[in-house]
Every structure is written in structure tokens, then in C-alpha cells.
Amino acid sequence: MIPVLDKPSSLIHEIRIEKVGPWSLFKFSDGLQDQMEMLLEKKKAGALTIEEVGALEAIGELDRIFTHINAMVAAENGNQ
């Protein structure tokens, strides 16, 4: 069962920092990554519930934030 998520910050405990090459980047826990992939598959099949739509939106927002932050970290480290 997918928990109802009011906002992306409710997922803060699912975040970790992982060393990727020379950078330390924000990453989802394996469990949250698996959950996102499962929700995306259900979305493709047109089988998401209302609660799952909200969960996928919250995870997606957090993913966009981390992608932006990680890109900024990579750009900053590339300029050094």
C-alpha cells in the first residue's frame, strides 16, 4: 500500500548522500526508488489510484529538486 503524501518533505527520511565519482550527490533510498518505478509502471498502465497519483507527484517533485541541486553541485565542481 502506498502511503498518502501531503508534501515532498514527508519523504526526507528516504534521502541519502551517495559518492558518485568525485561528487557527493543526493539520492533516493532503494525503497523510494523502487516505489517510484512501480508507480511509473502503474501510470503507464493507467492503473494509478488517486492516492498513488499524489504520491507520484510528491516523489516527482523531490526528484526534480534533487536533479537540479545535483546538477549545480556537478557544475560547481567542474568549474574548480
DSSP file (Angstrom, degrees, kcal/mol; ACC not computed):
  #  RESIDUE AA STRUCTURE BP1 BP2  ACC     N-H-->O    O-->H-N    N-H-->O    O-->H-N    TCO  KAPPA ALPHA  PHI   PSI    X-CA   Y-CA   Z-CA
    1    1 A M              0   0    0      0, 0.0     0, 0.0     0, 0.0     0, 0.0   0.000 360.0 360.0 360.0 134.7    0.0    0.0    0.0
    2    2 A I        -     0   0    0      1,-0.0     2,-0.1    33,-0.0    53,-0.1  -0.720 360.0-124.3 -86.2 127.9    1.3    3.4   -1.0
    3    3 A P        -     0   0    0      0, 0.0     2,-0.4     0, 0.0    -1,-0.0  -0.416  26.5-107.4 -70.5 149.1    1.2    6.0    1.9
    4    4 A V        -     0   0    0     -2,-0.1     2,-0.5    50,-0.0    48,-0.1  -0.636  36.4-156.1 -74.2 128.8   -0.7    9.2    1.3
    5    5 A L        -     0   0    0     -2,-0.4    53,-0.1    46,-0.3    54,-0.0  -0.938  18.9-175.3-114.5 120.6    1.8   12.0    0.9
    6    6 A D  S    S-     0   0    0     -2,-0.5    -1,-0.1     1,-0.3     3,-0.0   0.846  74.2  -5.2 -78.9 -34.9    0.9   15.6    1.6
    7    7 A K  S >  S-     0   0    0      1,-0.1     3,-2.0    48,-0.0    -1,-0.3  -0.991  70.6-105.4-158.0 156.8    4.2   17.1    0.6
    8    8 A P  G >  S+     0   0    0      0, 0.0     3,-2.4     0, 0.0    -1,-0.1   0.807 110.9  70.1 -57.8 -30.9    7.6   16.0   -0.6
    9    9 A S  G >  S+     0   0    0      1,-0.3     3,-1.5     2,-0.2     4,-0.2   0.712  82.6  73.3 -63.3 -16.9    9.2   16.9    2.7
   10   10 A S  G <  S+     0   0    0     -3,-2.0     3,-0.3     1,-0.3    -1,-0.3   0.629  92.2  57.9 -69.4  -9.8    7.4   13.9    4.2
   11   11 A L  G X   +     0   0    0     -3,-2.4     3,-2.8    -4,-0.2    -1,-0.3   0.282  68.8 113.7 -98.9   9.1   10.0   11.8    2.3
   12   12 A I  G X  S+     0   0    0     -3,-1.5     3,-1.3     1,-0.3    -1,-0.2   0.797  71.3  59.5 -55.3 -32.4   13.0   13.4    4.0
   13   13 A H  G 3  S+     0   0    0     -3,-0.3    -1,-0.3     1,-0.3    -2,-0.1   0.566  97.2  62.9 -73.6  -6.6   13.9   10.1    5.7
   14   14 A E  G <  S+     0   0    0     -3,-2.8    15,-2.5    15,-0.1     2,-0.4   0.227  85.2  98.1 -99.6  12.6   14.2    8.4    2.3
   15   15 A I  E <   +A   28   0A   0     -3,-1.3     2,-0.3    13,-0.2    13,-0.2  -0.813  45.2 171.0-106.5 141.3   17.1   10.6    1.2
   16   16 A R  E     -A   27   0A   0     11,-2.6    11,-2.8    -2,-0.4     2,-0.5  -0.931  31.2-121.5-139.1 165.0   20.7    9.7    1.3
   17   17 A I  E     -A   26   0A   0     -2,-0.3     2,-0.4     9,-0.2     9,-0.2  -0.944  30.8-171.2-109.4 128.7   24.0   11.1    0.1
   18   18 A E  E     -A   25   0A   0      7,-2.9     7,-3.0    -2,-0.5     2,-0.6  -0.961  25.0-122.6-125.2 137.4   26.0    8.9   -2.2
   19   19 A K  E     +A   24   0A   0     -2,-0.4     2,-0.5     5,-0.2     5,-0.2  -0.676  31.6 178.2 -77.1 120.2   29.5    9.4   -3.6
   20   20 A V  E >   -A   23   0A   0      3,-3.5     3,-2.1    -2,-0.6    -2,-0.0  -0.940  62.6 -50.9-126.6 106.2   29.4    9.3   -7.4
   21   21 A G  T 3  S-     0   0    0     -2,-0.5     0, 0.0     1,-0.3     0, 0.0  -0.475 123.2 -19.9  60.4-131.8   32.8    9.8   -8.9
   22   22 A P  T 3  S+     0   0    0      0, 0.0     2,-0.3     0, 0.0    -1,-0.3   0.512 125.3  83.4 -83.5  -3.1   34.2   12.9   -7.3
   23   23 A W  E <   -A   20   0A   0     -3,-2.1    -3,-3.5    -5,-0.0     2,-0.6  -0.737  67.3-141.4-108.7 149.3   30.8   14.2   -6.1
   24   24 A S  E     -A   19   0A   0     -2,-0.3     2,-0.3    -5,-0.2    -5,-0.2  -0.943  36.6-175.2-100.5 115.9   28.6   13.6   -3.2
   25   25 A L  E     -A   18   0A   0     -7,-3.0    -7,-2.9    -2,-0.6     2,-0.3  -0.814  29.4-108.3-118.8 152.8   25.0   13.6   -4.6
   26   26 A F  E     +A   17   0A   0     -2,-0.3     2,-0.3    40,-0.2    -9,-0.2  -0.615  44.7 174.0 -75.0 133.9   21.5   13.4   -3.2
   27   27 A K  E     -A   16   0A   0    -11,-2.8   -11,-2.6    -2,-0.3     2,-0.2  -0.955  31.9-110.0-138.5 156.1   19.8   10.1   -4.0
   28   28 A F  E     -A   15   0A   0     -2,-0.3   -13,-0.2   -13,-0.2   -14,-0.0  -0.540  42.3-102.5 -77.9 152.1   16.6    8.3   -3.1
   29   29 A S     >  -     0   0    0    -15,-2.5     4,-2.5    -2,-0.2     5,-0.2  -0.307  36.6-106.5 -62.9 161.2   16.8    5.3   -0.8
   30   30 A D  H  > S+     0   0    0      1,-0.2     4,-2.5     2,-0.2     5,-0.2   0.893 121.4  53.8 -58.7 -39.2   16.5    2.0   -2.7
   31   31 A G  H  > S+     0   0    0      2,-0.2     4,-2.2     1,-0.2    -1,-0.2   0.911 110.3  44.6 -63.4 -43.7   12.9    1.6   -1.3
   32   32 A L  H  > S+     0   0    0      2,-0.2     4,-2.6     1,-0.2    -1,-0.2   0.888 112.3  52.5 -69.4 -38.1   11.8    5.0   -2.6
   33   33 A Q  H  X S+     0   0    0     -4,-2.5     4,-2.3     2,-0.2    -2,-0.2   0.930 111.3  47.1 -60.5 -45.1   13.4    4.4   -5.9
   34   34 A D  H  X S+     0   0    0     -4,-2.5     4,-2.4     1,-0.2    -2,-0.2   0.902 111.3  51.5 -62.6 -41.4   11.6    1.1   -6.2
   35   35 A Q  H  X S+     0   0    0     -4,-2.2     4,-2.4     2,-0.2    -2,-0.2   0.915 109.7  49.5 -62.4 -43.9    8.3    2.8   -5.2
   36   36 A M  H  X S+     0   0    0     -4,-2.6     4,-2.4     1,-0.2    -2,-0.2   0.923 111.5  48.8 -62.1 -44.5    8.8    5.5   -7.8
   37   37 A E  H  X S+     0   0    0     -4,-2.3     4,-2.0     1,-0.2    -1,-0.2   0.890 111.3  50.0 -63.3 -39.8    9.5    2.9  -10.6
   38   38 A M  H  X S+     0   0    0     -4,-2.4     4,-2.2     2,-0.2    -1,-0.2   0.908 111.4  48.6 -64.6 -42.2    6.4    0.9   -9.6
   39   39 A L  H  X S+     0   0    0     -4,-2.4     4,-2.3     1,-0.2    -2,-0.2   0.885 109.6  52.2 -66.1 -38.4    4.2    4.0   -9.6
   40   40 A L  H  X S+     0   0    0     -4,-2.4     4,-2.3     2,-0.2    -1,-0.2   0.894 109.5  49.7 -63.8 -39.3    5.5    5.0  -13.0
   41   41 A E  H  X S+     0   0    0     -4,-2.0     4,-1.6     2,-0.2    -2,-0.2   0.916 111.3  48.5 -64.6 -42.7    4.7    1.5  -14.4
   42   42 A K  H  <>S+     0   0    0     -4,-2.2     5,-3.0     1,-0.2     4,-0.4   0.869 109.6  53.5 -64.9 -35.6    1.2    1.7  -12.9
   43   43 A K  H ><5S+     0   0    0     -4,-2.3     3,-1.4     1,-0.2    -2,-0.2   0.928 106.7  51.3 -64.2 -44.2    0.8    5.2  -14.5
   44   44 A K  H 3<5S+     0   0    0     -4,-2.3    -1,-0.2     1,-0.3    -2,-0.2   0.854 111.4  48.5 -59.4 -34.7    1.8    3.8  -17.9
   45   45 A A  T 3<5S-     0   0    0     -4,-1.6    -1,-0.3    -5,-0.1    -2,-0.2   0.492 113.3-120.9 -84.0  -3.7   -0.8    1.1  -17.5
   46   46 A G  T < 5S+     0   0    0     -3,-1.4    -3,-0.2    -4,-0.4    -2,-0.1   0.827  79.1 120.2  69.3  31.4   -3.4    3.6  -16.5
   47   47 A A      < +     0   0    0     -5,-3.0     2,-0.2    -6,-0.1    -4,-0.2   0.148  29.0 129.5-117.4  18.7   -3.9    1.9  -13.1
   48   48 A L        -     0   0    0     -6,-0.4     2,-0.1    -5,-0.1    -9,-0.0  -0.528  47.8-140.2 -77.0 139.6   -3.0    4.6  -10.6
   49   49 A T     >  -     0   0    0     -2,-0.2     4,-2.1     1,-0.1     5,-0.2  -0.433  32.1-101.7 -83.2 169.7   -5.4    5.4   -7.7
   50   50 A I  H  > S+     0   0    0      1,-0.2     4,-1.9     2,-0.2     5,-0.1   0.909 125.3  50.6 -58.8 -42.8   -5.9    8.9   -6.5
   51   51 A E  H  > S+     0   0    0      1,-0.2     4,-2.2     2,-0.2   -46,-0.3   0.893 109.8  50.0 -63.3 -40.1   -3.6    8.3   -3.6
   52   52 A E  H  > S+     0   0    0      2,-0.2     4,-2.7     1,-0.2    -1,-0.2   0.841 105.4  56.6 -69.3 -33.1   -0.9    7.0   -5.9
   53   53 A V  H  X S+     0   0    0     -4,-2.1     4,-2.2     2,-0.2    -1,-0.2   0.938 109.7  46.4 -60.8 -45.9   -1.2   10.0   -8.2
   54   54 A G  H  X S+     0   0    0     -4,-1.9     4,-2.3     2,-0.2    -2,-0.2   0.901 112.5  49.8 -62.4 -42.1   -0.5   12.2   -5.2
   55   55 A A  H  X S+     0   0    0     -4,-2.2     4,-2.6     1,-0.2     5,-0.2   0.921 111.2  48.6 -63.7 -44.1    2.4   10.0   -4.1
   56   56 A L  H  X S+     0   0    0     -4,-2.7     4,-2.6     1,-0.2    -1,-0.2   0.887 110.6  51.4 -65.0 -38.3    3.9   10.0   -7.6
   57   57 A E  H  X S+     0   0    0     -4,-2.2     4,-2.3    -5,-0.2    -1,-0.2   0.915 111.3  47.4 -63.9 -42.6    3.6   13.8   -7.8
   58   58 A A  H  X S+     0   0    0     -4,-2.3     4,-2.1     2,-0.2    -2,-0.2   0.926 114.8  45.4 -64.8 -44.8    5.4   14.3   -4.5
   59   59 A I  H  X S+     0   0    0     -4,-2.6     4,-2.4     1,-0.2    -2,-0.2   0.908 112.7  51.9 -64.4 -41.4    8.2   11.9   -5.4
   60   60 A G  H  X S+     0   0    0     -4,-2.6     4,-2.3    -5,-0.2    -2,-0.2   0.885 108.2  50.7 -63.2 -39.6    8.5   13.5   -8.8
   61   61 A E  H  X S+     0   0    0     -4,-2.3     4,-2.2     2,-0.2    -1,-0.2   0.930 111.7  47.4 -63.6 -44.5    8.8   17.0   -7.3
   62   62 A L  H  X S+     0   0    0     -4,-2.1     4,-2.5     1,-0.2    -2,-0.2   0.889 110.1  53.6 -63.3 -38.6   11.5   15.8   -5.0
   63   63 A D  H  X S+     0   0    0     -4,-2.4     4,-2.4     1,-0.2    -1,-0.2   0.905 108.5  49.2 -62.3 -42.4   13.3   14.1   -7.9
   64   64 A R  H  X S+     0   0    0     -4,-2.3     4,-2.0     2,-0.2    -1,-0.2   0.897 111.0  50.3 -64.4 -40.0   13.2   17.4   -9.9
   65   65 A I  H  X S+     0   0    0     -4,-2.2     4,-2.6     2,-0.2    -2,-0.2   0.940 113.1  45.3 -62.1 -47.5   14.6   19.3   -6.9
   66   66 A F  H  X S+     0   0    0     -4,-2.5     4,-3.1     1,-0.2     5,-0.3   0.878 109.7  54.8 -66.4 -37.8   17.5   16.8   -6.4
   67   67 A T  H  X S+     0   0    0     -4,-2.4     4,-1.9    -5,-0.2    -1,-0.2   0.921 111.4  45.6 -60.3 -43.1   18.2   16.7  -10.1
   68   68 A H  H  X S+     0   0    0     -4,-2.0     4,-2.2     2,-0.2    -2,-0.2   0.938 114.9  46.0 -65.9 -47.6   18.6   20.5  -10.0
   69   69 A I  H  X S+     0   0    0     -4,-2.6     4,-2.4     1,-0.2    -2,-0.2   0.927 113.1  49.9 -62.1 -44.8   20.8   20.5   -6.9
   70   70 A N  H  X S+     0   0    0     -4,-3.1     4,-2.4     1,-0.2    -1,-0.2   0.869 109.6  51.7 -63.5 -36.2   22.9   17.7   -8.1
   71   71 A A  H  X S+     0   0    0     -4,-1.9     4,-2.6    -5,-0.3    -1,-0.2   0.897 109.4  50.2 -66.1 -39.3   23.5   19.5  -11.4
   72   72 A M  H  X S+     0   0    0     -4,-2.2     4,-2.6     2,-0.2    -2,-0.2   0.908 110.8  49.2 -64.4 -41.3   24.5   22.6   -9.5
   73   73 A V  H  X S+     0   0    0     -4,-2.4     4,-2.5     2,-0.2    -2,-0.2   0.929 112.6  47.6 -62.7 -45.3   27.0   20.6   -7.5
   74   74 A A  H  X S+     0   0    0     -4,-2.4     4,-2.0     2,-0.2    -2,-0.2   0.904 113.0  48.3 -63.7 -41.5   28.4   19.0  -10.6
   75   75 A A  H  X S+     0   0    0     -4,-2.6     4,-1.2     2,-0.2    -2,-0.2   0.917 112.2  48.8 -65.5 -42.8   28.7   22.3  -12.4
   76   76 A E  H  < S+     0   0    0     -4,-2.6     3,-0.5     1,-0.2     4,-0.3   0.918 113.4  46.2 -63.0 -44.2   30.4   23.9   -9.3
   77   77 A N  H >< S+     0   0    0     -4,-2.5     3,-0.8     1,-0.2    -1,-0.2   0.820 109.2  56.2 -69.3 -30.5   32.9   21.0   -9.0
   78   78 A G  H 3< S+     0   0    0     -4,-2.0    -1,-0.2     1,-0.2    -2,-0.2   0.737 103.0  55.7 -71.0 -23.0   33.5   21.2  -12.8
   79   79 A N  T 3<        0   0    0     -4,-1.2    -1,-0.2    -3,-0.5    -2,-0.2   0.486 360.0 360.0 -87.4  -3.1   34.5   24.8  -12.5
   80   80 A Q    <         0   0    0     -3,-0.8    -1,-0.2    -4,-0.3    -2,-0.1   0.448 360.0 360.0 -93.1 360.0   37.2   24.2   -9.9
